[in-house]
Amino acid sequence: MYLFIIFIANITLFALIFIFYKHLSHFSYPNLPPGNIGFPFLGETLSFLSSGRPEKFVSDRVRRFSSAVFKTHIVGSPAAVVSGSLGNKFLFTNEDKLVVSWWPDSVNKIFPSSMKTSSIEEAKNLRNLLPQFLKPEALQSYVGVMDEIARRHFDEEWANKDRVLVHLLTKRFTFRLACRLFLNIEDQDKVEKLGEPFNLIGSGIFSVPIDFPGTPYNRAIKAAKLVRKELIEIIRSQMRIDPTVGKASSNQDFLSHMLSLSDAKEEDVADKILGLLIAGHDTASTVCTFIVKYLAELPHVYELVLHEQMEIEKEKGRGELLKWEDIKKMKYSWNVACEVMRLTPPVPGAFRQAIHPFSFDGFFIPKGWKLYWSANATHRNPEYFPEPERFEPRRFEGNGPAPYTYIPFGGGPRMCPGKEYARLEILVFIHNLVKRFRWEKVFPHENTVFNPFPFPSNGLPIRIFPYSS
């Protein structure tokens, strides 16, 4: 028995030494960036996820190492974090040359079809399907539909109430839009049936990947299965009743369009729809939420937005819906939205993977390493935005910020293809909000937290008052 215990102890010690050696071997290359590598497996992942603000993880280490690039070990991989406009430019302009977009392997459990190829390949496939759906003439036709849905949303969810929870309602609004435009679903019961589990996916997809009952990651996997099952039923129903399947049309919802262009299986189509809903839902609702926050805090900005929107409203006939020409007049309102995204980027950052070894800023980056860029590294840098903590929409007049300093939608070939779609839904939301209500925050100093997208810690409750001129 004693010898058996000694044997097990030696095997365990050998395994630990091997694991530690392998961990160190990732960082044995010469001339790597400065930084910490943490412990095997975990690295600095817990610090990265639990820092409360992703930019704090980055800014603390940039100051500590006095470098625009530093090494770390997060999400199970050796990584380099780059910051500054030069770092952004390098990553965005070398897409598919030196780097490719990357997501943790844990995402594959939520999107099983990506396991057949890769999450990278799946993203490329989805991006190839989007241009037809998001081309200018298609977007112009969505304005009236968005405005009609926004009017219903504010009638049903905001009107005749003294107090509302903004973050919850903006998520409902953007999800309702997505269901209508992506899936042609207008039945509110169906929307709510999809929406309840859907929120669990967004909060769990980038959580610590522990697949154990009760964890956010486990709940996200279960919720994704449930949503996927509902989407497959919708897909089958669409294929039975839609005679346009197989014939692409410029005014189709995204599902019909994808079925007309793709020979993918139902499960694969469902995963693509699921990914698109996540990408277009949480980000836009985040921006709408923080627009409400900043307009409550800055009455002079609210008044300028209100004036612009009421000038548009005065030119409309009774009950007339917004048109593309109206959207083009909302210049100051869009500048406000841009400044909100500068101060609170809906996507704090993203990962790339090195497909070739290269040098950046004098440091060596090995093949296979992950690279992370942070929006706030430039958004709150006084070198690029003087008085970065001051809310100033006029920064975006004229030529606007310098290239690669303002990156809420990413940049280069990987710039978010849904940028113009997001602009439409955000501006339609602003128009319908300010022409109907004034409001004030319930908690004047509510904190912002991340999970993984930023949101007010209490959901941004506000007191609302009908607008009267």
Phi and psi in degrees as a GROMACS rama.xvg file:
@    title "Ramachandran Plot"
@    xaxis  label "Phi"
@    yaxis  label "Psi"
@TYPE xy
-61.9026  -43.0306  TYR-2
-65.5034  -35.2201  LEU-3
-65.0564  -41.7048  PHE-4
-63.323  -42.4504  ILE-5
-61.7148  -40.7577  ILE-6
-62.3411  -48.2752  PHE-7
-62.173  -40.9161  ILE-8
-62.7454  -41.5429  ALA-9
-66.4602  -41.7419  ASN-10
-62.304  -43.4684  ILE-11
-62.9521  -43.2927  THR-12
-63.0303  -41.7238  LEU-13
-62.2986  -42.6447  PHE-14
-63.1918  -41.8721  ALA-15
-64.8839  -41.4374  LEU-16
-63.4138  -41.2915  ILE-17
-63.5785  -44.4554  PHE-18
-62.5807  -44.1077  ILE-19
-66.0154  -39.6201  PHE-20
-63.7329  -43.9869  TYR-21
-62.7805  -39.7378  LYS-22
-59.9236  -46.4644  HIS-23
-67.2144  -30.9732  LEU-24
-63.3507  -27.1561  SER-25
-63.8019  -21.4675  HIS-26
-117.024  25.8166  PHE-27
-91.6883  -0.926223  SER-28
-72.1541  150.028  TYR-29
-75.0248  151.724  PRO-30
59.5155  40.5681  ASN-31
-77.7196  159.786  LEU-32
-62.3616  159.013  PRO-33
-68.2217  161.038  PRO-34
152.036  -178.027  GLY-35
-110.061  151.742  ASN-36
-115.44  -10.0719  ILE-37
64.7011  -159.189  GLY-38
-91.4411  160.029  PHE-39
-55.5427  149.189  PRO-40
69.195  -62.4089  PHE-41
-75.4124  -41.2861  LEU-42
56.2767  -125.934  GLY-43
-112.229  22.7806  GLU-44
-58.4744  -45.066  THR-45
-62.8926  -38.793  LEU-46
-65.03  -38.8058  SER-47
-66.3744  -43.2562  PHE-48
-81.3389  -28.0145  LEU-49
-104.601  8.61165  SER-50
-68.0485  -13.2159  SER-51
87.9629  -37.9295  GLY-52
-140.514  116.885  ARG-53
-54.2783  -34.7545  PRO-54
-67.8593  -24.2903  GLU-55
-67.7415  -41.3754  LYS-56
-56.065  -42.9766  PHE-57
-73.5396  -51.5666  VAL-58
-64.0638  -36.8343  SER-59
-60.2373  -41.1783  ASP-60
-80.3843  -30.929  ARG-61
-62.1061  -42.3024  VAL-62
-67.6528  -41.8172  ARG-63
-64.988  -41.2418  ARG-64
-100.207  -2.67854  PHE-65
49.2753  46.7905  SER-66
-144.14  145.763  SER-67
-78.7375  -7.28744  ALA-68
-140.753  136.057  VAL-69
-139.436  155.529  PHE-70
-95.5664  155.078  LYS-71
-159.381  -174.375  THR-72
-139.255  104.572  HIS-73
-134.04  157.942  ILE-74
44.0061  38.4331  VAL-75
81.2263  11.2251  GLY-76
-141.648  148.64  SER-77
-64.9918  141.457  PRO-78
-147.036  155.949  ALA-79
-119.812  134.527  ALA-80
-105.783  124.481  VAL-81
-107.591  151.09  VAL-82
-144.293  158.382  SER-83
95.7523  162.648  GLY-84
-64.7446  -34.3717  SER-85
-66.7532  -39.1698  LEU-86
-65.038  -43.1355  GLY-87
-61.2316  -46.2128  ASN-88
-60.8357  -43.2007  LYS-89
-60.7979  -47.5398  PHE-90
-68.4827  -45.1527  LEU-91
-69.9236  -33.9536  PHE-92
-86.402  -10.126  THR-93
-107.77  18.8939  ASN-94
-60.9198  131.278  GLU-95
68.9427  2.89105  ASP-96
-106.541  -56.3225  LYS-97
-114.368  -25.8556  LEU-98
-135.353  157.809  VAL-99
-134.677  158.568  VAL-100
-64.0302  147.646  SER-101
-145.466  144.006  TRP-102
-128.833  153.065  TRP-103
-58.4125  149.767  PRO-104
-58.4558  -25.5782  ASP-105
-60.4908  -24.0516  SER-106
-63.7096  -28.7498  VAL-107
-61.7264  -28.6795  ASN-108
-70.7263  -26.2429  LYS-109
-87.2621  -29.9128  ILE-110
-120.651  79.9727  PHE-111
-57.6594  -31.0087  PRO-112
-63.8221  -24.5027  SER-113
-68.4781  -18.2625  SER-114
-71.8377  -21.3336  MET-115
-74.9766  -28.2345  LYS-116
-121.469  -93.8437  THR-117
-168.222  159.052  SER-118
-61.5653  -30.3808  SER-119
-66.0008  -47.4607  ILE-120
-66.0688  -38.2846  GLU-121
-61.6533  -40.812  GLU-122
-63.3699  -40.3446  ALA-123
-63.4128  -42.8989  LYS-124
-60.6358  -42.7041  ASN-125
-66.2455  -41.7746  LEU-126
-62.8513  -32.8281  ARG-127
-69.1923  -24.0835  ASN-128
-86.1616  -17.5393  LEU-129
-78.3121  -36.2451  LEU-130
-53.4644  -41.1257  PRO-131
-62.3123  -42.0918  GLN-132
-71.2841  -30.4448  PHE-133
-108.163  14.3377  LEU-134
-69.8428  159.235  LYS-135
-52.925  -44.8777  PRO-136
-66.8177  -31.1377  GLU-137
-70.3314  -45.1087  ALA-138
-59.6686  -40.5542  LEU-139
-61.1297  -33.5155  GLN-140
-75.5075  -14.1646  SER-141
-84.1726  -16.7193  TYR-142
-58.6057  -50.0279  VAL-143
-62.7363  -39.5485  GLY-144
-63.8141  -44.1752  VAL-145
-61.3111  -42.8675  MET-146
-65.1677  -40.9522  ASP-147
-63.1264  -43.0331  GLU-148
-66.9948  -38.9882  ILE-149
-62.185  -41.9207  ALA-150
-61.6022  -44.0158  ARG-151
-63.6688  -42.1817  ARG-152
-58.515  -48.5578  HIS-153
-70.2542  -32.0277  PHE-154
-64.4769  -43.3519  ASP-155
-85.3573  -32.8763  GLU-156
-107.995  -21.7045  GLU-157
-116.32  -40.0925  TRP-158
-62.8315  146.732  ALA-159
61.6944  27.2913  ASN-160
-123.724  146.685  LYS-161
-89.3102  -25.4173  ASP-162
-148.052  136.728  ARG-163
-135.814  159.976  VAL-164
-103.045  104.4  LEU-165
-63.2249  -47.2948  VAL-166
-59.6621  -40.5102  HIS-167
-63.4433  -43.5823  LEU-168
-73.0771  -35.2677  LEU-169
-67.4211  -34.8491  THR-170
-64.9047  -39.9965  LYS-171
-64.4033  -40.4102  ARG-172
-63.592  -52.3931  PHE-173
-67.548  -32.2211  THR-174
-70.9621  -37.1291  PHE-175
-63.4665  -41.8517  ARG-176
-62.162  -46.101  LEU-177
-62.2197  -41.9419  ALA-178
-62.1324  -38.3035  CYS-179
-71.4956  -46.3046  ARG-180
-86.1472  -27.4564  LEU-181
-90.1902  -34.6532  PHE-182
-123.381  -3.88393  LEU-183
59.6945  36.4381  ASN-184
-100.875  121.459  ILE-185
-113.586  -20.0012  GLU-186
-62.5375  116.164  ASP-187
-64.9744  -30.4922  GLN-188
-64.4944  -40.2904  ASP-189
-66.8236  -40.2648  LYS-190
-60.6182  -45.8843  VAL-191
-67.267  -34.4237  GLU-192
-64.0054  -37.2213  LYS-193
-76.1773  -35.6981  LEU-194
-69.8101  -35.4919  GLY-195
-58.7038  -53.1582  GLU-196
-76.0227  -21.1735  PRO-197
-62.1223  -38.6432  PHE-198
-64.1582  -28.1815  ASN-199
-67.9852  -30.2289  LEU-200
-67.3899  -47.8305  ILE-201
-59.5748  -38.6137  GLY-202
-79.6635  -19.469  SER-203
-104.26  -13.4274  GLY-204
-65.9215  -31.9016  ILE-205
-115.055  22.8909  PHE-206
-80.2138  173.981  SER-207
-58.3504  123.145  VAL-208
-76.7822  64.5104  PRO-209
-104.212  107.642  ILE-210
-87.3049  75.2829  ASP-211
-131.509  137.957  PHE-212
-48.3741  129.46  PRO-213
98.3079  -16.0804  GLY-214
-79.0537  154.08  THR-215
-56.8729  -36.5236  PRO-216
-66.6323  -43.8005  TYR-217
-63.6646  -41.45  ASN-218
-64.4005  -36.1725  ARG-219
-65.985  -40.9632  ALA-220
-62.7634  -45.8091  ILE-221
-64.4569  -42.0376  LYS-222
-65.2106  -38.6167  ALA-223
-63.7269  -38.9152  ALA-224
-63.1757  -41.5682  LYS-225
-65.8561  -46.2376  LEU-226
-65.0131  -41.3477  VAL-227
-60.692  -39.6727  ARG-228
-62.1765  -42.6547  LYS-229
-65.69  -40.7162  GLU-230
-64.6382  -38.35  LEU-231
-63.6918  -38.6863  ILE-232
-63.8445  -40.0955  GLU-233
-64.7658  -42.0248  ILE-234
-61.8034  -45.8634  ILE-235
-63.3131  -39.7967  ARG-236
-64.7904  -41.2126  SER-237
-63.2884  -40.8325  GLN-238
-68.8473  -27.6555  MET-239
-77.0679  -37.0587  ARG-240
-106.641  -14.5981  ILE-241
-94.9975  108.97  ASP-242
-71.7151  -10.653  PRO-243
-86.6812  -5.91803  THR-244
-60.3656  126.995  VAL-245
99.3922  -8.1435  GLY-246
-129.843  104.309  LYS-247
-64.1912  139.657  ALA-248
-137.099  144.332  SER-249
-71.5089  -18.678  SER-250
-108.317  17.8866  ASN-251
-75.555  155.51  GLN-252
-68.9486  165.67  ASP-253
-63.0077  -37.1135  PHE-254
-61.5831  -48.7636  LEU-255
-60.5657  -41.3573  SER-256
-63.3159  -43.0149  HIS-257
-67.8521  -38.6651  MET-258
-65.7859  -29.1151  LEU-259
-77.1758  -21.2062  SER-260
-109.684  -14.9425  LEU-261
-120.077  140.738  SER-262
-101.165  20.6782  ASP-263
-67.0866  158.005  ALA-264
-72.2102  162.472  LYS-265
-56.2235  -41.3313  GLU-266
-63.3335  -37.781  GLU-267
-69.8534  -41.4148  ASP-268
-62.7777  -41.5308  VAL-269
-61.2541  -40.9869  ALA-270
-65.4216  -38.6037  ASP-271
-66.0791  -42.3727  LYS-272
-62.2018  -42.2547  ILE-273
-60.6432  -45.6145  LEU-274
-63.1019  -39.4778  GLY-275
-66.7423  -40.4546  LEU-276
-62.6719  -41.1281  LEU-277
-64.7333  -45.9532  ILE-278
-63.5727  -38.2179  ALA-279
-93.7997  -4.44686  GLY-280
-98.7419  -61.6644  HIS-281
-66.301  -37.4942  ASP-282
-66.5609  -48.9071  THR-283
-66.2943  -39.3314  ALA-284
-66.0097  -33.4833  SER-285
-61.9467  -46.1847  THR-286
-62.7845  -45.3953  VAL-287
-60.7273  -40.5564  CYS-288
-60.6127  -47.1596  THR-289
-76.7425  -21.1124  PHE-290
-63.0957  -44.8616  ILE-291
-59.8351  -42.3444  VAL-292
-60.1476  -52.0088  LYS-293
-70.5744  -34.9025  TYR-294
-67.5147  -30.1588  LEU-295
-69.3627  -34.9889  ALA-296
-82.3679  -21.2792  GLU-297
-126.183  82.3592  LEU-298
-57.1307  -35.5776  PRO-299
-67.1274  -33.8986  HIS-300
-70.6256  -42.0838  VAL-301
-56.8366  -44.4146  TYR-302
-63.4212  -37.9116  GLU-303
-69.0168  -39.5995  LEU-304
-64.723  -45.1401  VAL-305
-59.2793  -45.262  LEU-306
-58.9249  -45.8569  HIS-307
-62.012  -43.9414  GLU-308
-71.9618  -34.9896  GLN-309
-72.1835  -30.0739  MET-310
-62.9808  -38.1316  GLU-311
-68.5512  -43.2728  ILE-312
-63.2751  -35.008  GLU-313
-62.4753  -28.7498  LYS-314
-85.7073  -4.86858  GLU-315
-92.2397  145.643  LYS-316
-74.2635  164.229  GLY-317
-58.7315  122.22  ARG-318
78.6872  -1.10165  GLY-319
-70.4638  134.522  GLU-320
-80.0297  159.106  LEU-321
-62.2311  151.32  LEU-322
-125.115  170.894  LYS-323
-57.4194  -38.6315  TRP-324
-62.4648  -33.2054  GLU-325
-68.5471  -40.5849  ASP-326
-59.8023  -39.9543  ILE-327
-65.7468  -19.6861  LYS-328
-84.8574  -9.31301  LYS-329
-87.7806  53.3412  MET-330
-70.8456  -46.6451  LYS-331
-67.5048  -39.1209  TYR-332
-60.1838  -39.2077  SER-333
-70.8692  -35.2391  TRP-334
-61.15  -38.1889  ASN-335
-62.6842  -46.1261  VAL-336
-61.222  -39.0775  ALA-337
-64.29  -40.8474  CYS-338
-67.8624  -35.2694  GLU-339
-61.3345  -43.6081  VAL-340
-70.9504  -23.5598  MET-341
-69.8509  -46.353  ARG-342
-77.5589  -31.5328  LEU-343
-135.195  79.2371  THR-344
-60.3017  130.588  PRO-345
-62.8744  -29.9031  PRO-346
-118.358  106.213  VAL-347
-62.7606  -25.2783  PRO-348
178.358  -179.595  GLY-349
-157.012  166.442  ALA-350
-103.415  150.186  PHE-351
-126.981  164.916  ARG-352
-127.176  135.335  GLN-353
-75.5524  120.725  ALA-354
-96.6636  -7.49676  ILE-355
-143.456  151.547  HIS-356
-69.5389  146.591  PRO-357
-156.86  171.271  PHE-358
-113.12  140.606  SER-359
-139.888  129.17  PHE-360
54.4248  33.41  ASP-361
85.2776  0.919603  GLY-362
-112.81  151.166  PHE-363
-89.703  133.091  PHE-364
-118.125  113.136  ILE-365
-71.2895  156.797  PRO-366
-61.0463  138.845  LYS-367
93.3912  -18.1226  GLY-368
-65.9448  151.139  TRP-369
-93.5553  149.095  LYS-370
-126.439  138.194  LEU-371
-122.561  131.307  TYR-372
-111.398  146.806  TRP-373
-119.304  125.659  SER-374
-63.4134  -41.0646  ALA-375
-69.1843  -17.8408  ASN-376
-59.7321  -28.6294  ALA-377
-107.65  -35.4742  THR-378
-58.9594  -33.4149  HIS-379
-111.102  21.899  ARG-380
-93.0166  120.5  ASN-381
-64.0113  -18.2508  PRO-382
-64.039  -32.9495  GLU-383
-102.664  -31.2012  TYR-384
-132.3  96.2479  PHE-385
-54.4639  141.462  PRO-386
47.3626  63.1753  GLU-387
-61.1318  -23.1673  PRO-388
-83.6486  -9.21025  GLU-389
-84.2865  134.965  ARG-390
-81.5216  111.696  PHE-391
-141.721  94.5028  GLU-392
-62.1801  -22.972  PRO-393
-71.6268  -5.2252  ARG-394
-58.5245  -24.2847  ARG-395
-99.9333  10.9219  PHE-396
-80.2113  160.559  GLU-397
64.8498  -131.766  GLY-398
-79.5085  -11.9626  ASN-399
71.6583  -164.609  GLY-400
-63.8862  159.426  PRO-401
-64.5164  152.082  ALA-402
-55.2313  142.752  PRO-403
66.727  14.7883  TYR-404
-102.91  -28.114  THR-405
-113.244  109.271  TYR-406
-136.063  45.4352  ILE-407
-65.8344  -21.2291  PRO-408
-109.402  17.9429  PHE-409
77.0347  -152.295  GLY-410
-170.875  169.425  GLY-411
66.9733  -154.303  GLY-412
-60.5077  -21.7481  PRO-413
-95.1226  10.4287  ARG-414
-57.5082  140.006  MET-415
-54.0042  119.395  CYS-416
-69.8663  -13.5005  PRO-417
-94.4762  15.7674  GLY-418
-57.3822  -47.0999  LYS-419
-71.1783  -34.4008  GLU-420
-61.1017  -44.9967  TYR-421
-62.0056  -40.5201  ALA-422
-59.0176  -43.0245  ARG-423
-62.2771  -50.3081  LEU-424
-67.7063  -32.4278  GLU-425
-67.8705  -44.8614  ILE-426
-69.1593  -36.8891  LEU-427
-64.5196  -38.7063  VAL-428
-62.7209  -47.7442  PHE-429
-58.8037  -46.2582  ILE-430
-57.609  -49.5527  HIS-431
-72.1098  -26.9767  ASN-432
-71.5296  -56.5965  LEU-433
-73.9918  -26.253  VAL-434
-76.0672  -10.5729  LYS-435
-114.323  -26.0467  ARG-436
-139.286  152.385  PHE-437
-112.108  162.2  ARG-438
-159.93  165.797  TRP-439
-142.23  149.762  GLU-440
-74.3075  141.848  LYS-441
-75.6523  -40.5093  VAL-442
-112.464  103.377  PHE-443
-59.4135  -29.7874  PRO-444
-120.734  45.8216  HIS-445
-68.1253  134.566  GLU-446
-78.1104  159.519  ASN-447
-105.435  131.16  THR-448
-124.374  172.4  VAL-449
-129.789  137.042  PHE-450
-161.812  59.8542  ASN-451
-86.9261  -10.929  PRO-452
-83.8447  152.886  PHE-453
-70.5919  143.642  PRO-454
-157.89  152.322  PHE-455
-64.0845  137.367  PRO-456
-60.1593  -28.6458  SER-457
-104.965  9.77733  ASN-458
82.9036  6.91252  GLY-459
56.2186  68.059  LEU-460
-72.145  139.141  PRO-461
-135.417  154.726  ILE-462
-95.7622  131.43  ARG-463
-116.877  148.984  ILE-464
-134.454  133.237  PHE-465
-57.3698  137.1  PRO-466
-75.1941  136.005  TYR-467
-136.655  129.379  SER-468
